[in-house]
Amino acid sequence: MSILDSKIPSGPLADKWTKHKNSIDLVNPANKRNIDVIVVGTGLAGGSAAATLAELGYNVKTFCYQDSPRRAHSIAAQGGINAAKNYQGDGDSNYRLFYDTVKGGDYRSREANVYRLAEVSSNIIDQCVAQGVPFAREYGGLLDNRSFGGVLVSRTFYAKGQTGQQLLLGAYSAMNRQINRGKIKAFNRHEMLDVVKIDGKARGIIARDLVTGEIERHSAHAVVLATGGYGNVFFLSTNAMGSNVTAAWKAHRRGAFFANPCYTQIHPTCIPVSGDHQSKLTLMSESLRNDGRIWVPRKKEDAEAIRAGKLKPTQLSEEDRDYYLERRYPAFGNLVPRDVASRAAKERCDEGFGVNKTGEAVYLDFAAAITRYGKEEALIHGMKNPSDAEIYNLGAKVIENKYGNLFQMYEKIVDENPYKTPMMIYPAVHYTMGGLWVDYNLQTTVEGLYAAGEANFSDHGANRLGASALMQGLADGYFVLPYTIGDYLSHDIRTGEIPTNTPEFDEAEKNVKDTIEKLMSGSGTHSVDYYHKILGKIMWNKCGMSRNAKDLSEAIEEISELRKDFWKNVRVPGKADGLNQELEKAGRVADFLELGELFAKDALDRNESCGGHFREESVEQSGEQQGEALRDDENFKYVSAWEYKGEPKDAQLHKEELVFENIELKTRSYK
Amino acid sequence: MKLTLKIWRQENASAKGAMQTYPIDGVEGDMSFLEMLDVLNEQLINKGDDPVVFDHDCREGICGSCSLQINGEPHGPDRLVTTCQLHMRMFNDGDTIVIEPFRAKAFPVIKDLMVDRSAFDRIQHAGGYISVNTSGNTIDANAIPVNKEDADDAFAAATCIGCGACVAACKNASAMLFTSAKVSQYALLPQGRVEATTRVLNMVEQMDKEGFGNCTNTGACEVECPKGISLENIARLNREYLSASIKG
């Protein structure tokens, strides 16, 4: 019997959440005033949780490393947010959204959590509209939708290519209302560096004021970590420069199990790497795949000529192009899920068909869409026999309305006009489905410590569908946590304020200070970035889109060695008692150097291919699916939850068996 | 590319700052401006010097963290981009580039090129929201139809990233463009009309309290805004403010 109790309520799937809400304990409004909650991270999950908890009456303290909660990286989400509204009348329902999410996640997520997510999704849209989030609308004044990868309905709500920004500013505005009422105290430019446990319960955190360098103690009756994902373990990713695993990792070291660390989403449509100076990668929203067609040259010599600058993509005739997604997956075409699209791009580039200098890029072409829209518009405007130029101009305008900001961003970075020549794209690390293990209540294995949004593992299985991250973040924060945390806090109404002058706070503070001192006292041979870049290369080459036992075993050893070297030789200039960006980075990289090793260990353990985790040893050998990923439900239908035991390679595996009562496990086919 | 960088260095808020000169070599056109500063910082660290401090995070032009007054212009010479998306191909070999923090009384320097923009947060606290509960049930989203043109204008105003370039560009260090963007977003939507009167009065009052200057319609803010926030928003704020003042 596993020690993991997922606490999934009994009863039929569709009734679980309602039944659970009806049976959990509540805290009366007068008592809420005496209860403190710490929320670390102010993105969609943290911002929405903080606002709602404060509105309910709890005293909330928020922490973020940025100078304002509005800058959390949720802001960069582009494409949209899913909700089973069925406004388009195309057959959508809670069940379908649930089904698509479980299937898209390659049957490695928990049914009950995903169903609840689908169930509350519609309410998110209502809520956000009431808050004044300016979603895209049709001429009749009602909300517009678009479709995203891996699904057959249009259920994605959006605000041009800035949906994350608009939703985050919505959550930020809800926070501001509570800050103005004095119910939220916001600690910006603060970084959490440890969790404080008292009698086994999370009762506070140690944080560093990033401006003064001061180490602070903050107590609360419960702690919520909404600190995002750990994609920056790869150095290059679409995450913000500051995105890190530190809060989650410190929690892991204090007893919170880390689940499925190897489940990483490598997003198919990012701007390719341009050189060694590269500091981060930029995503081009998946929504572009609604209108863009992905291709590489059919002949290798054409690809070579393009790489050498002797041939332009627009000079290639239709017959000389290989629309490989449409060819391999006729049912879903360019809208296959992200993991499938990424591997297909890598396969073509590995075969020598890549189209930029480095050979690691494919085309995303809008010419067909521009012509199609142009003709439609000409018809609408009653133009007879429009010229090609007129059609192009009308079509380009439609594309500009839909994706204008993305096209502009592309042009600024690559210095090419994507209206005239196809975009070049390549997969990049984007999202991590793994994270802190949580039960149905979003509580980690540490009592009173909760994890929400990308920081937890629960809803996306081995692959996340597009436009589902925003949905999950807001579902957790607005609608799930405020209930489940209340149930836990109902036992704390007589506890009173948690003092910070206790041995547990002393110990945690000392731990933090010792770590900082150790970081400051390296021999000073190499910069923090030097180590981070090496770690990133190991991760990308050996734990990236395609993995095997040999590479993963090597990665474990190499990361372990690199970590030792880091602690001995890192150079952190300046002082700890003031603003020191290198020290901030050093602390984060130190944790990535542990997480990376656990990541590789987890990937090695999972000898099956599922979702974003592709093991070369586990591939379909024959039949229609030949060459596609082969999942192994008999041996790996579980969540891997790792318990910290010192060195990451010594971590102990606990398995949560996944039970599928409502969905039949099938081979995921998008053909 | 070989460049000469003149950079403002200041130890902390109370210390006196000064310009310092740094030569830099091997700059490529494909680098972003911040990647160029990364190269400089790596060199400084390897020499045992303190790296230059600057705010940055998403590096894709949306979080609003990065700032920098580059050759006298917020976010540099390119239009409609933040510093993180400004590319070095905008400069030429041999150029001297002057890099300063955003300058305004309401944005005190924290260190080097990093400034404190929390005044912007406080303007938002004063009224940058619609007072609906986030925990409760609300009406169906499509029960509130919004004219597409208004929705699009509200969206355009809402794309402000709060970077502060408008303040840095203004000779009066006015925060009118920033404040008007939020006032406009809500003023254009039926959901936001309910509190329109108190919102505009409170936000403007807070803006004045923070020490931002007055707007004299020079329009520099609109030119330098990386997100193209329109001056029309300021006109709308003025109308909203006038009508709110009359209502009292």
Interface residues (C-beta under 8 A of the other chain):
Chain A: S48 A51 T52 E55 L56 Q66 D67 S68 P69 R70 R71 A72 H73 I75 A76 K85 Y87 N123 I125 D126 Q127 C128 V129 A130 Q131 G132 P134 F135 A136 R137 E138 Y139 G140 G141 L142 L143 A159 K160 Q162 Q165 Q166 L169 Y172 S173 A174 N176 R177 I179 N180 A186 N188 V211 T238 A240 M241 G242 S274 G275 H277 Q278 S279 K280 T282 L283 Q408 M409 K412 I413 D415 Y478 F479 P482 G524 S527 D529 R571 P573 G574 G578 L579 Q581 E582
Chain B: N12 E28 G29 D30 M31 S32 L34 E35 M36 D38 V39 E42 I45 N46 G48 D49 D50 P51 V53 D55 H56 D57 C58 R59 E60 G61 I62 C63 G64 S65 D78 L80 V81 Q85 H87 R89 I110 K111 M114 D116 R117 S118 F120 D121 Q124 H125 A126 G128 Y129 I130 S131 V132 N133 T134 S135 N137 T138 I139 D140 A141 N142 I144 P145 V146 N147 K148 A151 D152 A154 F155 A158 T159 I161 G162 Q185 Y186 L189 Q191 G192
